[in-house]
Amino acid sequence: MMDVLHLNKESFEKLTSQTEKAVLIDFWAPWCGPCRMIAPVLEEIAAEREDLIIGKINVDDNMELAAGQGIDSIPALFFYKNGKLEKKLVGCMDKDTLLAKLGI
């Protein structure tokens, strides 16, 4: 069982470039309603999937990183495989829809 990791710029760069597992990064903010709605979905997936690491980046605390990633709407979900960005998804969705869009 994996917990959702809370990341900053340094841990984001290390995690997305150096891990063998797939990584899903949630760019979010505490004031964002859809971000709060998708949080339990991500926690459930993290608890169920050993093959996937889920990280969260608070855009208010990491504005430079969010801007550098081109984040203009949240929640923004970035999916990495083998150190490469594979997909970008924006908005709240249920668990089945999210996993289907990620193809996992």
Buried (B, 14 or more C-beta within 10 A) or exposed (E): EBEBBEBEBEEBEEBBEEBEBBBBBBBBBEEBEBBBBBBEBBBEBBEEBEEBBBBBBBBEEBEEBBEEBEBEEBBBBBBBBEEEEEEBBBEBBEBEEBBEEBEB
